[in-house]
């Protein structure tokens, strides 16, 4: 940050927030954009922490987002999910294929929300993106 410029704080959730952050990263001076991204939709699947809005934000800023869906990685193959299905594993996580269960039957549904590890009262993650790393 320079003495001439302050920070710009953007709130990001989903595709729209990621596109806002991308647009701002293109017009603001390097090092002045701060993004607060939604972590309220995070969950665990197959023992892995999944952060859909953070993924969408990072893929968009990194230029590897899927332009057809607006979410996910460009040229994603879903090979792992196909192998998991062949072994009889849960495949409800494959978004966009029309097989998502209602929220009431998704794993973890009905359980109390877990507090953010970083703060018991704020469910957000803050990232700073210098403009020159986001093409």
DSSP file (Angstrom, degrees, kcal/mol; ACC not computed):
  #  RESIDUE AA STRUCTURE BP1 BP2  ACC     N-H-->O    O-->H-N    N-H-->O    O-->H-N    TCO  KAPPA ALPHA  PHI   PSI    X-CA   Y-CA   Z-CA
    1    1 A X              0   0    0      0, 0.0     2,-0.2     0, 0.0     5,-0.1   0.000 360.0 360.0 360.0 138.9    0.0    0.0    0.0
    2    2 A X    >   -     0   0    0      4,-0.1     3,-0.8     3,-0.1     0, 0.0  -0.595 360.0-108.3-102.6 168.1    1.3    3.5   -0.8
    3    3 A X  T 3  S+     0   0    0      1,-0.2    -1,-0.1    -2,-0.2     3,-0.0   0.737 117.2  59.1 -65.9 -22.2    0.6    6.7    1.0
    4    4 A X  T 3  S+     0   0    0      1,-0.1     2,-0.4     2,-0.0    -1,-0.2   0.715 107.0  45.6 -79.9 -21.3   -1.6    7.8   -1.9
    5    5 A X    <   -     0   0    0     -3,-0.8     2,-0.1     0, 0.0    -3,-0.1  -0.938  61.3-158.9-130.1 144.8   -4.1    4.9   -1.7
    6    6 A X        -     0   0    0     -2,-0.4     2,-0.2     1,-0.1    -4,-0.1  -0.319  41.1 -77.5 -98.9-169.5   -6.0    3.1    1.1
    7    7 A X        -     0   0    0     -2,-0.1     2,-0.5    -6,-0.1    26,-0.2  -0.623  30.6-145.1 -89.9 152.5   -7.5   -0.3    1.0
    8    8 A X  E     -a   33   0A   0     24,-3.3    26,-3.1    -2,-0.2     2,-0.5  -0.987  15.0-153.0-112.9 126.8  -10.7   -1.3   -0.8
    9    9 A X  E     -a   34   0A   0     -2,-0.5     2,-0.4    24,-0.2    26,-0.2  -0.891  12.3-172.7-104.2 124.4  -12.7   -4.0    1.0
   10   10 A X  E     -a   35   0A   0     24,-2.8    26,-3.0    -2,-0.5     2,-0.5  -0.933  17.3-140.4-116.0 139.8  -14.9   -6.2   -1.1
   11   11 A X  E     -a   36   0A   0     -2,-0.4     2,-0.4    24,-0.2    26,-0.2  -0.855  24.5-165.8 -96.4 132.3  -17.4   -8.8    0.3
   12   12 A X  E     +a   37   0A   0     24,-3.2    26,-2.4    -2,-0.5     2,-0.3  -0.970  21.5 156.3-128.5 131.6  -17.5  -12.0   -1.8
   13   13 A X     >  -     0   0    0     -2,-0.4     4,-1.1    24,-0.2     3,-0.3  -0.896  60.6 -30.6-149.1 119.9  -19.9  -14.8   -1.9
   14   14 A X  H  > S-     0   0    0     -2,-0.3     4,-1.7     1,-0.2    -1,-0.1  -0.237 106.3 -32.7  73.7-161.0  -20.4  -17.1   -4.8
   15   15 A X  H  > S+     0   0    0      1,-0.2     4,-2.4     2,-0.2     5,-0.2   0.892 134.8  53.0 -66.0 -43.7  -19.9  -16.3   -8.5
   16   16 A X  H  > S+     0   0    0     -3,-0.3     4,-2.2     1,-0.2    -1,-0.2   0.908 110.1  47.3 -62.3 -43.3  -21.1  -12.7   -8.2
   17   17 A X  H  X S+     0   0    0     -4,-1.1     4,-2.4     2,-0.2    -1,-0.2   0.875 111.4  51.5 -65.7 -37.0  -18.6  -11.8   -5.4
   18   18 A X  H  X S+     0   0    0     -4,-1.7     4,-2.2     2,-0.2    -2,-0.2   0.901 110.5  48.2 -66.5 -40.5  -15.8  -13.5   -7.3
   19   19 A X  H  X S+     0   0    0     -4,-2.4     4,-2.5     2,-0.2    -2,-0.2   0.879 110.5  52.1 -68.3 -37.0  -16.6  -11.5  -10.5
   20   20 A X  H  X S+     0   0    0     -4,-2.2     4,-2.7     2,-0.2     5,-0.2   0.944 110.4  48.0 -60.4 -48.1  -16.7   -8.3   -8.4
   21   21 A X  H  X S+     0   0    0     -4,-2.4     4,-2.4     1,-0.2    -2,-0.2   0.889 111.1  51.4 -61.1 -39.5  -13.3   -9.0   -6.9
   22   22 A X  H  X S+     0   0    0     -4,-2.2     4,-1.1     2,-0.2    -1,-0.2   0.940 111.2  46.8 -62.7 -47.5  -11.9   -9.8  -10.4
   23   23 A X  H >X S+     0   0    0     -4,-2.5     4,-0.8     1,-0.2     3,-0.5   0.921 113.7  47.9 -60.8 -44.5  -13.2   -6.5  -11.8
   24   24 A X  H >X S+     0   0    0     -4,-2.7     4,-2.2     1,-0.2     3,-0.8   0.891 106.6  57.5 -63.7 -38.5  -11.9   -4.5   -8.8
   25   25 A X  H 3< S+     0   0    0     -4,-2.4    -1,-0.2     1,-0.2    -2,-0.2   0.771 105.4  52.6 -63.6 -23.9   -8.5   -6.3   -9.1
   26   26 A X  H << S+     0   0    0     -4,-1.1    -1,-0.2    -3,-0.5    -2,-0.2   0.705 118.1  32.8 -84.2 -20.5   -8.2   -5.0  -12.7
   27   27 A X  H << S+     0   0    0     -4,-0.8     2,-0.2    -3,-0.8    -2,-0.2   0.613 101.6  82.5-112.5 -15.3   -8.9   -1.3  -11.9
   28   28 A X  S  < S-     0   0    0     -4,-2.2     3,-0.1    -5,-0.2     5,-0.1  -0.567  88.1 -96.1 -90.3 154.6   -7.4   -0.8   -8.4
   29   29 A X    >   -     0   0    0     -2,-0.2     3,-1.6     1,-0.1     4,-0.2  -0.363  57.7 -83.4 -62.4 147.9   -3.7   -0.2   -7.7
   30   30 A X  T 3  S+     0   0    0      1,-0.2   100,-0.2   100,-0.2    -1,-0.1  -0.205 113.3  17.8 -53.4 139.1   -1.7   -3.3   -6.8
   31   31 A X  T 3  S+     0   0    0     98,-0.2    -1,-0.2    -3,-0.1    99,-0.2   0.528  98.6  97.1  80.4   6.6   -1.9   -4.3   -3.2
   32   32 A X    <   +     0   0    0     -3,-1.6   -24,-3.3    97,-0.2     2,-0.5   0.559  57.4  91.2-105.5  -8.3   -5.0   -2.3   -2.3
   33   33 A X  E     -aB   8 129A   0     96,-0.5    96,-1.6    -4,-0.2     2,-0.4  -0.768  47.8-178.5 -93.9 127.8   -7.8   -4.9   -2.7
   34   34 A X  E     -aB   9 128A   0    -26,-3.1   -24,-2.8    -2,-0.5     2,-0.5  -0.982  10.0-159.2-119.4 135.9   -8.9   -6.9    0.4
   35   35 A X  E     -aB  10 127A   0     92,-3.5    92,-2.7    -2,-0.4     2,-0.7  -0.965  10.4-159.8-121.5 127.8  -11.6   -9.5    0.0
   36   36 A X  E     -aB  11 126A   0    -26,-3.0   -24,-3.2    -2,-0.5     2,-0.3  -0.932  24.3-161.3-101.3 116.8  -13.7  -11.0    2.8
   37   37 A X  E     -aB  12 125A   0     88,-2.6    88,-1.6    -2,-0.7   -24,-0.2  -0.788  20.3-105.7-108.4 143.8  -15.0  -14.2    1.4
   38   38 A X  E     + B   0 124A   0    -26,-2.4    16,-0.3    -2,-0.3    15,-0.2  -0.405  35.3 168.6 -64.6 130.5  -18.0  -16.3    2.7
   39   39 A X    >   +     0   0    0     84,-1.0     3,-1.5    -2,-0.2    85,-0.1   0.222  52.9 101.2-120.6   8.6  -17.2  -19.4    4.6
   40   40 A X  T 3  S+     0   0    0     83,-0.3    84,-0.1     1,-0.3    -1,-0.1   0.691  81.7  51.2 -68.1 -18.0  -20.7  -20.1    5.8
   41   41 A X  T 3  S+     0   0    0      2,-0.0    -1,-0.3    -3,-0.0    11,-0.2   0.343  82.5 124.5 -99.3   5.7  -21.2  -22.7    3.1
   42   42 A X    <   +     0   0    0     -3,-1.5     2,-0.3     9,-0.1     9,-0.2  -0.306  32.2 162.1 -66.1 149.5  -18.1  -24.7    4.0
   43   43 A X  E     -C   50   0B   0      7,-2.0     7,-3.7     5,-0.1     2,-0.4  -0.952  37.5-105.5-156.4 172.1  -18.4  -28.4    4.8
   44   44 A X  E     +C   49   0B   0     -2,-0.3     2,-0.4     5,-0.2     5,-0.2  -0.907  32.5 176.6-108.4 135.8  -16.4  -31.6    5.1
   45   45 A X  E >  S-C   48   0B   0      3,-2.6     3,-2.0    -2,-0.4    -2,-0.0  -0.983  71.3 -10.0-140.5 126.5  -16.7  -34.3    2.5
   46   46 A X  T 3  S-     0   0    0     -2,-0.4     3,-0.1     1,-0.3    -1,-0.1   0.823 129.6 -55.9  55.5  33.8  -14.7  -37.5    2.4
   47   47 A X  T 3  S+     0   0    0      1,-0.3     2,-0.4     0, 0.0    -1,-0.3   0.509 115.4 115.4  80.1   4.8  -12.5  -36.1    5.2
   48   48 A X  E <   -C   45   0B   0     -3,-2.0    -3,-2.6     2,-0.0     2,-0.5  -0.864  69.1-121.1-109.9 141.8  -11.6  -33.0    3.2
   49   49 A X  E     -C   44   0B   0     -2,-0.4     2,-0.5    -5,-0.2    -5,-0.2  -0.700  29.6-159.2 -79.3 124.8  -12.6  -29.4    4.0
   50   50 A X  E     +C   43   0B   0     -7,-3.7    -7,-2.0    -2,-0.5     2,-0.4  -0.921  16.2 178.7-110.7 128.6  -14.6  -28.0    1.2
   51   51 A X     >  +     0   0    0     -2,-0.5     4,-2.7    -9,-0.2     5,-0.2  -0.752   1.9 179.0-128.2  82.5  -14.9  -24.2    0.7
   52   52 A X  H  > S+     0   0    0     -2,-0.4     4,-2.5   -11,-0.2    20,-0.2   0.869  80.2  45.6 -58.0 -43.1  -17.0  -23.5   -2.4
   53   53 A X  H  > S+     0   0    0      2,-0.2     4,-2.2     1,-0.2    -1,-0.2   0.877 113.9  48.8 -71.9 -35.5  -17.0  -19.7   -2.3
   54   54 A X  H  > S+     0   0    0    -16,-0.3     4,-2.8     2,-0.2     5,-0.2   0.912 111.9  50.3 -66.6 -41.4  -13.3  -19.5   -1.6
   55   55 A X  H  X S+     0   0    0     -4,-2.7     4,-3.1     2,-0.2     5,-0.3   0.943 110.9  48.4 -59.6 -48.0  -12.6  -22.0   -4.4
   56   56 A X  H  X S+     0   0    0     -4,-2.5     4,-2.2    -5,-0.2    -1,-0.2   0.909 113.3  48.3 -59.9 -43.0  -14.8  -19.9   -6.8
   57   57 A X  H  X S+     0   0    0     -4,-2.2     4,-2.6     2,-0.2     5,-0.2   0.945 115.3  43.0 -62.3 -49.6  -13.0  -16.7   -5.7
   58   58 A X  H  X S+     0   0    0     -4,-2.8     4,-2.1     2,-0.2     6,-0.2   0.894 114.1  49.7 -68.4 -40.0   -9.5  -18.1   -6.1
   59   59 A X  H  X>S+     0   0    0     -4,-3.1     5,-2.5    -5,-0.2     6,-0.8   0.909 113.5  47.8 -63.6 -40.6  -10.2  -19.9   -9.4
   60   60 A X  H ><5S+     0   0    0     -4,-2.2     3,-1.1    -5,-0.3    -2,-0.2   0.947 114.7  43.8 -65.7 -48.8  -11.7  -16.7  -10.8
   61   61 A X  H 3<5S+     0   0    0     -4,-2.6    74,-0.3     1,-0.3    -1,-0.2   0.824 114.0  52.0 -66.3 -30.1   -8.9  -14.5   -9.7
   62   62 A X  H 3<5S-     0   0    0     -4,-2.1    -1,-0.3    -5,-0.2    -2,-0.2   0.532 111.7-120.9 -83.4  -6.0   -6.4  -17.1  -10.9
   63   63 A X  T <<5S+     0   0    0     -3,-1.1    -3,-0.2    -4,-0.5    -4,-0.1   0.726  87.0 104.3  75.9  21.6   -8.0  -17.2  -14.4
   64   64 A X      < +     0   0    0     -5,-2.5    10,-3.2    -6,-0.2    -4,-0.2   0.153  44.8 126.8-119.6  18.6   -8.8  -21.0  -14.2
   65   65 A X  B     -D   73   0C   0     -6,-0.8     2,-0.7     8,-0.3     8,-0.2  -0.343  69.4-104.6 -73.9 158.3  -12.5  -20.7  -13.5
   66   66 A X     >  -     0   0    0      6,-1.8     4,-2.7     1,-0.2     3,-0.2  -0.752  26.4-162.3 -85.1 111.8  -15.0  -22.6  -15.6
   67   67 A X  T  4 S+     0   0    0     -2,-0.7    -1,-0.2     1,-0.2     5,-0.0   0.730  86.0  57.8 -69.5 -20.3  -16.7  -20.0  -17.9
   68   68 A X  T  4 S+     0   0    0      1,-0.1    -1,-0.2     3,-0.1    -2,-0.0   0.885 122.3  20.7 -76.8 -39.0  -19.6  -22.4  -18.7
   69   69 A X  T  4 S-     0   0    0      2,-0.3    -2,-0.2    -3,-0.2    -1,-0.1   0.731  92.3-132.1 -99.9 -27.3  -20.8  -22.9  -15.1
   70   70 A X  S  < S+     0   0    0     -4,-2.7     2,-0.3     1,-0.3    -3,-0.1   0.257  84.7  66.6  87.5 -12.3  -19.3  -19.9  -13.4
   71   71 A X  S    S+     0   0    0     -5,-0.1    -2,-0.3     2,-0.1    -1,-0.3  -0.887  80.7  32.9-133.6 165.6  -18.0  -22.2  -10.7
   72   72 A X  S    S-     0   0    0     -2,-0.3    -6,-1.8   -20,-0.2     2,-0.3  -0.067  93.3 -50.7  78.3 176.7  -15.4  -24.9  -10.5
   73   73 A X  B >   -D   65   0C   0     -8,-0.2     3,-1.4     1,-0.1    -8,-0.3  -0.637  56.9-104.2 -90.6 144.3  -12.2  -25.3  -12.5
   74   74 A X  T 3  S+     0   0    0    -10,-3.2    -8,-0.1    -2,-0.3    -1,-0.1  -0.406 106.4  12.1 -60.7 138.9  -11.9  -25.0  -16.2
   75   75 A X  T 3  S+     0   0    0      1,-0.2    -1,-0.3    -2,-0.1     2,-0.1   0.732  84.6 172.4  62.7  25.7  -11.5  -28.4  -17.9
   76   76 A X    <   -     0   0    0     -3,-1.4    -1,-0.2     1,-0.1    -2,-0.0  -0.440  17.9-164.8 -62.5 136.3  -12.4  -30.3  -14.7
   77   77 A X        -     0   0    0     -2,-0.1    -1,-0.1     0, 0.0    -2,-0.0   0.698  15.5-146.0 -99.5 -22.0  -12.7  -34.0  -15.5
   78   78 A X     >  +     0   0    0      1,-0.1     4,-1.9     3,-0.1     5,-0.2   0.717  49.9 143.3  59.8  21.6  -14.6  -35.3  -12.4
   79   79 A X  H  >  +     0   0    0      1,-0.2     4,-2.2     2,-0.2     5,-0.2   0.891  66.4  53.5 -57.9 -42.1  -12.5  -38.5  -12.9
   80   80 A X  H  > S+     0   0    0      1,-0.2     4,-2.6     2,-0.2    -1,-0.2   0.921 107.4  50.2 -61.2 -43.6  -12.2  -39.0   -9.1
   81   81 A X  H  > S+     0   0    0      1,-0.2     4,-2.3     2,-0.2    -1,-0.2   0.865 108.9  52.8 -65.2 -34.3  -15.9  -38.7   -8.6
   82   82 A X  H  X S+     0   0    0     -4,-1.9     4,-2.0     2,-0.2    -1,-0.2   0.907 110.8  46.7 -64.3 -41.8  -16.5  -41.3  -11.3
   83   83 A X  H  X S+     0   0    0     -4,-2.2     4,-1.2     2,-0.2    -2,-0.2   0.897 111.5  51.8 -66.5 -39.7  -14.1  -43.7   -9.6
   84   84 A X  H  <>S+     0   0    0     -4,-2.6     5,-2.9     1,-0.2     3,-0.3   0.908 109.0  50.2 -62.1 -42.7  -15.8  -43.0   -6.3
   85   85 A X  H ><5S+     0   0    0     -4,-2.3     3,-1.7     1,-0.2    -1,-0.2   0.903 106.4  55.1 -62.7 -41.6  -19.2  -43.8   -7.8
   86   86 A X  H 3<5S+     0   0    0     -4,-2.0    -1,-0.2     1,-0.3    -2,-0.2   0.791 107.9  50.3 -62.6 -27.1  -17.8  -47.1   -9.2
   87   87 A X  T 3<5S-     0   0    0     -4,-1.2    -1,-0.3    -3,-0.3    -2,-0.2   0.416 123.5-105.7 -90.8   1.3  -16.7  -48.1   -5.7
   88   88 A X  T < 5S+     0   0    0     -3,-1.7    -3,-0.2    -4,-0.2    -2,-0.1   0.635  71.0 145.8  87.2  14.4  -20.2  -47.2   -4.3
   89   89 A X      < -     0   0    0     -5,-2.9     2,-0.3    -6,-0.2    -1,-0.2  -0.252  59.4 -79.0 -80.6 171.1  -19.1  -44.0   -2.6
   90   90 A X        +     0   0    0      1,-0.1    -1,-0.1     2,-0.0     3,-0.1  -0.540  45.3 171.1 -71.3 127.6  -21.2  -40.8   -2.1
   91   91 A X    >   +     0   0    0     -2,-0.3     3,-1.8     1,-0.1    -1,-0.1   0.221  43.7 110.5-121.8  13.2  -21.3  -38.8   -5.3
   92   92 A X  T 3   +     0   0    0      1,-0.3    -1,-0.1     8,-0.0     9,-0.1   0.727  67.6  73.2 -60.2 -20.5  -23.9  -36.2   -4.3
   93   93 A X  T 3   +     0   0    0     -3,-0.1     2,-1.6     1,-0.1    -1,-0.3   0.664  63.6 106.3 -71.6 -16.1  -21.2  -33.6   -4.2
   94   94 A X    X   -     0   0    0     -3,-1.8     3,-1.1     5,-0.1     5,-0.4  -0.470  68.6-148.5 -69.2  92.2  -20.9  -33.4   -8.0
   95   95 A X  T 3   +     0   0    0     -2,-1.6    -2,-0.1     1,-0.2    -1,-0.0  -0.204  68.4  24.5 -64.4 148.6  -22.5  -30.1   -8.5
   96   96 A X  T 3  S+     0   0    0      1,-0.1    -1,-0.2   -27,-0.0    -2,-0.1   0.447  89.6 100.4  83.0  -0.2  -24.5  -29.2  -11.5
   97   97 A X  S <  S-     0   0    0     -3,-1.1    -2,-0.1     0, 0.0    -1,-0.1   0.388  94.1-113.1 -99.9   6.0  -25.4  -32.7  -12.5
   98   98 A X  S    S+     0   0    0     -4,-0.1    -3,-0.1     1,-0.1    -4,-0.0   0.550  92.0 102.6  81.2   7.3  -28.9  -32.6  -11.1
   99   99 A X        +     0   0    0     -5,-0.4     2,-0.1    -8,-0.1    -4,-0.1   0.306  39.7 130.6-106.9  10.6  -28.3  -35.1   -8.3
  100  100 A X        -     0   0    0     -6,-0.1    -7,-0.1    -7,-0.1     3,-0.1  -0.425  54.0-131.8 -64.4 133.2  -27.9  -32.8   -5.4
  101  101 A X        -     0   0    0      1,-0.1     5,-0.1    -2,-0.1    -1,-0.1  -0.376  33.5 -85.3 -77.4 163.2  -30.0  -33.9   -2.4
  102  102 A X    >>  -     0   0    0      1,-0.1     3,-2.4    -2,-0.1     4,-0.7  -0.370  44.8-108.5 -61.5 151.9  -32.3  -31.6   -0.6
  103  103 A X  G >4 S+     0   0    0      1,-0.3     3,-0.7     2,-0.2    -1,-0.1   0.807 117.7  64.9 -54.7 -31.0  -30.3  -29.7    2.2
  104  104 A X  G 34 S+     0   0    0      1,-0.2    -1,-0.3     5,-0.1     4,-0.1   0.713 108.4  39.2 -67.6 -19.1  -32.2  -31.8    4.8
  105  105 A X  G <4 S+     0   0    0     -3,-2.4    -1,-0.2     2,-0.1    -2,-0.2   0.425  89.2 109.9-110.5   0.3  -30.6  -35.0    3.5
  106  106 A X  S X< S-     0   0    0     -4,-0.7     3,-2.4    -3,-0.7    -6,-0.0  -0.439  87.1 -83.9 -71.4 150.3  -27.1  -33.7    2.8
  107  107 A X  T 3  S+     0   0    0      1,-0.3    -1,-0.1    -2,-0.1     3,-0.1  -0.287 118.8  19.9 -54.6 134.1  -24.3  -34.9    5.2
  108  108 A X  T >  S+     0   0    0      1,-0.3     3,-1.9    -3,-0.1    -1,-0.3   0.340  87.4 147.7  88.0  -7.0  -24.3  -32.8    8.3
  109  109 A X  T <   +     0   0    0     -3,-2.4    -1,-0.3     1,-0.3     3,-0.1  -0.351  67.5  21.3 -63.2 140.5  -27.8  -31.5    7.8
  110  110 A X  T 3  S+     0   0    0      1,-0.3    -1,-0.3    -3,-0.1     2,-0.2   0.296  96.9 117.8  84.4 -10.0  -29.6  -30.8   11.0
  111  111 A X  S <  S-     0   0    0     -3,-1.9    -1,-0.3     1,-0.1     3,-0.1  -0.609  76.7 -96.4 -85.3 150.5  -26.3  -30.5   12.9
  112  112 A X        -     0   0    0     -2,-0.2    -1,-0.1     1,-0.1     2,-0.0  -0.362  47.5 -99.0 -63.9 145.6  -25.5  -27.2   14.6
  113  113 A X        -     0   0    0      1,-0.1     2,-0.3    -3,-0.1    -1,-0.1  -0.363  37.0-122.0 -63.3 142.3  -23.2  -25.0   12.5
  114  114 A X        -     0   0    0     -3,-0.1    -1,-0.1     1,-0.1     3,-0.1  -0.693  27.0-113.4 -87.5 139.4  -19.5  -25.1   13.5
  115  115 A X        -     0   0    0     -2,-0.3     5,-0.1     1,-0.1     6,-0.1  -0.368  39.0 -93.4 -69.4 149.0  -17.9  -21.9   14.6
  116  116 A X        -     0   0    0      3,-0.4     3,-0.3     1,-0.1     6,-0.1  -0.384  28.9-134.3 -60.0 136.9  -15.2  -20.5   12.4
  117  117 A X  S    S+     0   0    0      1,-0.2    -1,-0.1    -3,-0.1     3,-0.1   0.784 102.9  53.2 -66.6 -26.3  -11.8  -21.7   13.6
  118  118 A X  S    S+     0   0    0      1,-0.3     2,-0.3     4,-0.2    -1,-0.2   0.791 125.9   3.7 -81.4 -28.0  -10.3  -18.2   13.3
  119  119 A X        -     0   0    0      3,-0.3    -3,-0.4    -3,-0.3    -1,-0.3  -0.963  57.7-138.9-158.1 136.2  -13.0  -16.4   15.4
  120  120 A X  S    S+     0   0    0     -2,-0.3    -4,-0.1     1,-0.2     3,-0.1   0.669 106.2  34.7 -72.4 -13.4  -16.0  -17.6   17.3
  121  121 A X  S    S+     0   0    0      1,-0.2     2,-0.5    -6,-0.1    -1,-0.2   0.585 108.2  64.1-116.6 -13.3  -18.1  -14.7   16.1
  122  122 A X        -     0   0    0     -6,-0.1     2,-0.9     2,-0.1    -3,-0.3  -0.957  54.3-167.3-119.8 122.3  -17.0  -14.0   12.5
  123  123 A X        +     0   0    0     -2,-0.5   -84,-1.0    -5,-0.1   -83,-0.3  -0.669  54.5  96.7-105.4  76.2  -17.4  -16.6    9.8
  124  124 A X  E     -B   38   0A   0     -2,-0.9     2,-0.4   -86,-0.2   -86,-0.2  -0.985  58.5-141.0-156.3 155.8  -15.2  -15.1    7.1
  125  125 A X  E     -B   37   0A   0    -88,-1.6   -88,-2.6    -2,-0.3     2,-0.5  -0.982  19.1-143.9-122.3 136.2  -11.8  -15.5    5.7
  126  126 A X  E     +B   36   0A   0     -2,-0.4     2,-0.4   -90,-0.2   -90,-0.2  -0.870  20.2 176.0-107.3 130.7   -9.8  -12.4    4.6
  127  127 A X  E     -B   35   0A   0    -92,-2.7   -92,-3.5    -2,-0.5     2,-0.5  -0.976  18.7-148.7-128.3 143.6   -7.5  -12.5    1.6
  128  128 A X  E     -B   34   0A   0     -2,-0.4     2,-0.5   -94,-0.2   -94,-0.2  -0.956  13.7-166.7-110.2 132.8   -5.5   -9.6    0.0
  129  129 A X  E     -B   33   0A   0    -96,-1.6   -96,-0.5    -2,-0.5   -98,-0.2  -0.943  12.5-145.6-122.5 111.0   -4.9   -9.8   -3.7
  130  130 A X    >   -     0   0    0     -2,-0.5     3,-1.6  -100,-0.2     4,-0.4  -0.530  25.1-123.4 -68.4 143.1   -2.4   -7.6   -5.4
  131  131 A X  G >  S+     0   0    0      1,-0.3     3,-1.5    -2,-0.2    -1,-0.1   0.835 104.8  63.4 -59.0 -36.3   -3.7   -6.7   -8.9
  132  132 A X  G 3  S+     0   0    0      1,-0.3    -1,-0.3     3,-0.1     3,-0.1   0.646  99.6  53.6 -70.8 -11.3   -0.6   -8.0  -10.7
  133  133 A X  G <  S+     0   0    0     -3,-1.6     2,-0.7     1,-0.2    -1,-0.3   0.522  98.6  69.9 -95.1  -4.8   -1.2  -11.7   -9.6
  134  134 A X    <         0   0    0     -3,-1.5    -1,-0.2    -4,-0.4   -72,-0.2  -0.815 360.0 360.0-116.7  91.4   -4.8  -11.7  -10.9
  135  135 A X              0   0    0     -2,-0.7    -1,-0.1   -74,-0.3   -73,-0.1   0.442 360.0 360.0 -94.5 360.0   -4.9  -11.7  -14.6
